[in-house]
Amino acid sequence: MELDSPVDFGLWGYISHGKAAKFRSWVSKDLGISEMAAHQKFGASVRDSDLIQFHRGYGWLEVPLLLEEVPDFIIKQSVKISVSDINPEKGANYCEIHSLYHGKGVCPVCSGNIIHRGRRST
């Protein structure tokens, strides 16, 4: 039987109107890239008002802290928690117990197949 690797988590949300420059500045620092590279990577998604992953690679126990400190360029009511790199709007499964969007199968938090603490490098 093949075991799946433990998963980590991210937060998604919509950028507040007029806050794209602030988002680019923040994400460039977070990812260690230039603001131009951030614009090239995220510009179309921001312009099209797509849901954007603004945190990724965190352990489950870090999520409550991230939710308390959502950056002000994100519309707070739009925030969704997911397994990192699982877009909540692209056919993800949803666990009502953990308010978590995840891939196929059982919720990883319910199954215990998770990274508990820390952050992987992005």
Secondary structure, 3 states (H helix, E strand, C coil): CCCCCCECEEEEECECCCCHHHHHHHHHHHHCCCHHHHHHHHHHHHHCCCCEEEEEEECHHHHHHHHHCCCCCECHHHCEEEECCCCCCCCCEEECCCCEEECCCCCHHHHCCECCCCECCC
